[in-house]
Amino acid sequence: MTVLRVCWSPCWCHSTVKQGSAAVGIYTIIISILSLVYISWVMRGGQSSDLYSPFFEADIDETMGVAGGITITFCCLYVASGFLVLVAIANDIRGMLLPYLFLNGVVCLVALAMGIFMIARYYIYPLAMLTSVFMWLFFCIQVYCQLCVISQYQILVKYQTANIEVLYN
């Protein structure tokens, strides 16, 4: 039994989990490329001191290089996992969905932790509360994407499982 039967988004509804998982792969690639552009802009001296920026506590001279390098590496892996989802959907290969499931789980945990961190550390600022709400909204979207790809994985497991029938005892 799969978790989801159809995948929907605010703009359109996909009648199959396969189409929804392909849309999740494309969404992952687009979000990761936009994140890479933002990170490279911040590392070249762009403004990162706003409260809603993921690098607002990073020092441009000391910690920005390490944090930016780790984030760039993760985003490149996330782009690759988005392409793997598209290839897995086209060729019905369930093992290629696993990198996405792992990396998206990390994204979900980071989004949840970042929202909690914003409230715990900056609870006196109303903008921190709004930022936490947006982080948790992003968390919910990522969890839904995770459920869509897990459903596709479950469909492929059921489809590819050998049916062994005992003919005699």
Protein Blocks (a to p, Z undefined) as FASTA:
>chain_A
ZZbfbdcdfkbccfbfklmmmmmmmmmmmmmmmmmmmmmmmmnopafkbfklmklmbcfk
lmmmmmmmmmmmmmmmmmmmmmmmmmmmmnopaklmmmmmmmmmmmmmmmmmmmmmmmmm
mmmbmklmmmmmmmmmmmmmmmmmmmmmmmmmmmmmmmmpccdddfbZZ
